[in-house]
């Protein structure tokens, strides 16, 4: 049975999903569309990667992280994003 976790993040946060640390580097607009940039880190590897709403990434040795929504800052509200983590898609 798949276990999904819904998480709201802001720039600077570093949630951990099954041992994989996902640092939120930047949330904003890139090439005219909302985007989010992560540092994805495990003990063995790290990489910086940018995503758009609706995209997913398989976390190394863990599950599937989907960028559900991105809300760039609007002047009075800080930027945030909603992520869905599915531990049922475990990879090696």
Buried (B, 14 or more C-beta within 10 A) or exposed (E): EEEEBEBEBEBEBEBEBBEBBBBBBBBEEBEEEBBBBBBBBBEEEEEEEEBEBEEBBEBBBBBBBBBBBBBBBEEEEEBBBBBBBBBEBEEE
